[in-house]
Amino acid sequence: MLHSSQQEKHEARKRTKNHKPKKKNKTSTPGFFENLHPGIRESMENLSDIYSSLISNFMSEGASPLNIFNPEVMAKTFAETHKVVINTFIVKPEEWDEKQRKYLSDLDELYQRTLDRFQGEKVEPIIMPQSNDRRFRSAEWTEFPVFDYLKQSYLLHCKYMNELIESLDEINPKTKEKVQFYIRNLMDAIAPTNSPFTNPEVLKETIRTHGQNLVNGYKKFLEDHANSNFLNLPMFTNLKEFKVGQNLGITEGKVVYETALFQLLYYKPKTELVYERPLLMIPPWINKYYIFDLQKENSFVSWALEKGFSVFILSWVNPDKTYADYGLSDYVIDGVLEALEKVLSISKQDKLNLLAYCTGGVAATLLAGYLAKRIEKNPIASFSLLAAPIDFEKMGDLKVFICKDQLKYLEKRVKNIGYFPGNEMVRVFSLLRANDLIWSNYVNTYLLNKEAFSLDFLYWNCDTTHIPAKLHMEYLRHIFFENALMHANSFCINGAKIDLKEITTPIFAFATKSDHIVPWQSAYAIKEICPSNTTFILGAAGHVAGIVNPVHQKKYCYWKSDESISDPTIWLEKAEEISGSWWPEWYQWIKPYVGRKIKTNMWKSTKNIESAPGRYVLSTSPSDNF
């Protein structure tokens, strides 16, 4: 049963929703490759038919998704950049002449060295890919002069463009960030690795299969993009290998409470004695909760149960347009706080421990600030923040998407549909690491015709939830653009002005060094604001892999320091590196706040609305979004 006040509020907001299926078109083109090998001829005729279908689908009308690269914002950015380029050229012509000469000289030298290689001479490369650039790992990119020339000429052009933009001292810093991001994504897209005619791995596979790799690859392309006007991403992972409730999110539990906004899950204890203070986990509002409970071998929930915790998780609803006017206060007060109060009621405790991930950490932080203002007795014994952004000035390339013009454009679009689509958020995050998350998958899936490998947290990454229009715009405009968490009393939750410095609850803040979504310096800011009550730990790896790091795998490492240092760079220089998972470090930290171990009949006495994982988390699947 839905909580009555929440249900009434939600019913008052409901609207209708229509859906019109799209039609697929397919035409064929007669073969005209009579003089080719029979296998190649068949492949080429199939490709002709596929390309006809491609054009037909592209010209058909379909739903227009949110445009990440707003043409108006891009045009304004390039116009401002062009103006500065012209002014700089007039003021410093000799500097520009030198850049041009150096670039053309490098190209000429590369050409000469390539000719020398054809004559059997050994020559040194002019430029090498960066150590983390995996696009050119194939030996052919180095061993064959033609491909080596393509690689180095491309890298030289990227270097020239980067240096050109970087030298524009008079450009607005935010405009420079945008144009650098746009240029980098453009250069990523036109890399020789992405073309079937200039990628040696693809050419080898094409010869081996008589072109069948391209035929089958583009069939996949059409299938993946038939209903989206070709704006879908290539699959990160094999979606058929996973199903929530069967091989993901399988720890035994039950839904013990639900409202229009969330379900509350409670997991069956694994130990005879449990810590008296429960653990409540808050997932991001843009993803499903089972990141905490993937498979048996990497489930944080299962590990915490074995340690003796009573584990509860909030599972957000996947909102449609009827949730359009739910905002941050709703998610903090009617979401996190209501779940917290229900857990305390079930456990008959006056305090619990809160653990929150990513935007869930933002909600938990806002709640802690709210409680510091509004409640005399704080019900949070401790709260742990995992990859939670605090200082949005340090959010890296994500800032490219947030400016006044973009916000104005985006607000109009999300108001029209009532929510920000979850799959659009995946696109945004993917563009931050386009080579790894877009183009490598494009080459493997559509050019090499490889099957996507199976990885549970990549499936979870695709299993998104929508974001209510009001929540998304409040978050972007106030928390992100205005950086409200870093400015005391500049944002209100339920009428209370939030000042994070008033939080006295013990805080465990964890971030990861290679996080492309929440740079660790942004998460470190809570240590700067609350130095005396915050323990900061920095883990290796990225936004998900660094979090889901079970002890038995003995992977990665983490850094810790007991010193209160405001500068994150200095903190890292002085921090101690420790091998292995951060999970035991967190367990040792939280022990003083969990209470004593007790016997309890809470599992038997708590009602069961339905078994975990619950229907809220099953409302969509990645195949529906992509």
Sequence and secondary structure as in RCSB ss.txt:
>XXXX:A:sequence
MLHSSQQEKHEARKRTKNHKPKKKNKTSTPGFFENLHPGIRESMENLSDIYSSLISNFMSEGASPLNIFNPEVMA
KTFAETHKVVINTFIVKPEEWDEKQRKYLSDLDELYQRTLDRFQGEKVEPIIMPQSNDRRFRSAEWTEFPVFDYL
KQSYLLHCKYMNELIESLDEINPKTKEKVQFYIRNLMDAIAPTNSPFTNPEVLKETIRTHGQNLVNGYKKFLEDH
ANSNFLNLPMFTNLKEFKVGQNLGITEGKVVYETALFQLLYYKPKTELVYERPLLMIPPWINKYYIFDLQKENSF
VSWALEKGFSVFILSWVNPDKTYADYGLSDYVIDGVLEALEKVLSISKQDKLNLLAYCTGGVAATLLAGYLAKRI
EKNPIASFSLLAAPIDFEKMGDLKVFICKDQLKYLEKRVKNIGYFPGNEMVRVFSLLRANDLIWSNYVNTYLLNK
EAFSLDFLYWNCDTTHIPAKLHMEYLRHIFFENALMHANSFCINGAKIDLKEITTPIFAFATKSDHIVPWQSAYA
IKEICPSNTTFILGAAGHVAGIVNPVHQKKYCYWKSDESISDPTIWLEKAEEISGSWWPEWYQWIKPYVGRKIKT
NMWKSTKNIESAPGRYVLSTSPSDNF
>XXXX:A:secstr
 B HHHHHHHHHH                    TTS HHHHHHHHHHHHHHHHHHHHHHS       SS HHHHH
HHHHHHHHHHHHHHHH HHHHHHHHHHHHHHHHHHHHHHHHHHTT     S    TT  TT STHHHHSHHHHHH
HHHHHHHHHHHHHHHHT TTS HHHHHHHHHHHHHHHHHT GGGSTTT HHHHHHHHHHTTHHHHHHHHHHHHHH
TTTTT     SS GGG  BTTTBS S EEEEEE SSEEEEEE  SSSSEESS EEEE  TTB GGGGSSSGGG H
HHHHHHHT  EEEEEE    GGGTT  HHIIIIIIIIHHHHHHHHHHT S EEEEEETHHHHHHHHHHHHHHHH 
SS  EEEEEEES    GGG GGGGGG SHHHHHHHHHHHHHHSEE HHHHHHHHHHTTHIIIIIHHHIIIIIS  
     HHHHHHH B  EEHHHHHHIIIIIIIS GGGSTTSSEETTEE  GGG  S EEEEEETT SSS HHHHHH
HHHHSTTTEEEEEESS TTTTTS  GGG   EEEE  S  S HHHHHHH EEEES SHHHHHHHHGGGS  EE  
 HHHHS  SEETT SSTTS  HHHH 
